[in-house]
Amino acid sequence: MPQLGESIAEATVVQILIQAGDSVEADKDVLEVETNKAVMGVTAPCAGEIKEWIAVAGESYPVGAVLGYLDVAEAEAERLGIKSEDPVVEEVKKTKARKETKKAAASVEPTLKGGLPVPASLTGASYLSPRMKARMTELGLHASDLSGIAGSGAGGRVTIEDLERFLEDIEQNRISPASSMRVAVADAMRRSWTRPLATVVLPVQLDRLLAHRKTTTPKAGPTLYALRALALALSENSAPAGRLIGDQIIHPRSIDIGFAVEAEDGVMVPVIRSAEQFPLKDLLERYNRLVDLARQRRLPASETGGSIATLTNYGVFGLTLATPIPLPEQTVLLGMGAGQVVPKWDAEKQAFGPVTEAQFTLSFDHRVLDGGAAGRLLQRIDQLLQKPEEL
């Protein structure tokens, strides 16, 4: 596989143009391959006869992987710097044996099911055994796919038993296939950083929320209003909260929303289960109880972990804008800035008037969401907050 561009590390074989046994001229296209940017041709380095294809249409191969073998004249081989005594036939046999025995080590088997491997030291999995690597290669998984698994092995290592339990658990979820573009974006983002994160921002008017709050007893805080809006938005479309595992989107079983609470020496994240099923007034008592338990660091195991998204109100610290990072097992995190009174143009009155506005941020895993989808989710949250009486 040639280097097809500065940032291209692998390509997928789309079509084999010249069959084994056929002759080919120098610089003639023998394969069509697709990167995450374009479809390109792979040419023959010189004239000769195609002896065997190692590449398979539909499979991805990293730069430098052997795609096939070309039988050439000795003069052509010398021109390319290949010694005539090189055991080419023996290497073909070895390659066949490797394919038949399905060896998974990247240095032996060039075919990658889901993209380039990621060093385990960068992903939370401190060590991957050969057996684990073989199983992951079979499933088309990356080391970063294990970031949400709590390892039971020595030093927190994820064992093969941990992986199998994890796979058994996700089979209970609703599963839909990820598009090829989504998988390509995921692989590109994974290479650019351990987990590529991005943030979109939207100013949200709080006047209606604050007016509604004055009419209720007991009063819910803005954080709970936003949590309820986030839960409703995700219940309408759970894909933004899905997790990319291999080449599949794993949809959540329930809308469990966590919220950040500052504790004595850090942050606790209690979880409200099935937050979309209960109106705001029915969530208030549970929310206040969880806040108290979190501040005391006495949250029971059933009230933490397993959430699909988190909400953080960094506005309580006087901050107007921040880019918080989602938890490893989550795709999205909603952030709330401090409310500020700002001038707003009133087209009907043809004059500026004061409104209370806060910057809302949505930080997201770029492997699962693009900016447009994240922006639509944030706008839907805004729409719901403008009708607080319906929350």
Sequence and secondary structure as in RCSB ss.txt:
>XXXX:A:sequence
MPQLGESIAEATVVQILIQAGDSVEADKDVLEVETNKAVMGVTAPCAGEIKEWIAVAGESYPVGAVLGYLDVAEA
EAERLGIKSEDPVVEEVKKTKARKETKKAAASVEPTLKGGLPVPASLTGASYLSPRMKARMTELGLHASDLSGIA
GSGAGGRVTIEDLERFLEDIEQNRISPASSMRVAVADAMRRSWTRPLATVVLPVQLDRLLAHRKTTTPKAGPTLY
ALRALALALSENSAPAGRLIGDQIIHPRSIDIGFAVEAEDGVMVPVIRSAEQFPLKDLLERYNRLVDLARQRRLP
ASETGGSIATLTNYGVFGLTLATPIPLPEQTVLLGMGAGQVVPKWDAEKQAFGPVTEAQFTLSFDHRVLDGGAAG
RLLQRIDQLLQKPEEL
>XXXX:A:secstr
    STT  EEEEEEE S TT EE TT EEEEEE SS EEEEE SSSEEEEEE   TT EEETT   EEEE  HH
HHHHTT  TTS HHHHHHHHHHHHHHT   TTT   BSSS    GGGTT     HHHHHHHHHHT  GGGGTTS 
  SGGG   HHHHHHHHHHHTTS EEE  HHHHHHHHHHHHHSSS EEEEEEEEE HHHHHHHHT SS   HHHH
HHHHHHHHHHH  GGG EEETTEEE  SS  EEE EEETTEEE BEETTGGGS HHHHHHHHHHHHHHHHTT   
GGGBS  SEEEEEGGGGT S       TT SEEEEE   EEEEEEETTTTEEEEEEEEEEEEEEETTT  HHHHH
HHHHHHHHHHT GGG 
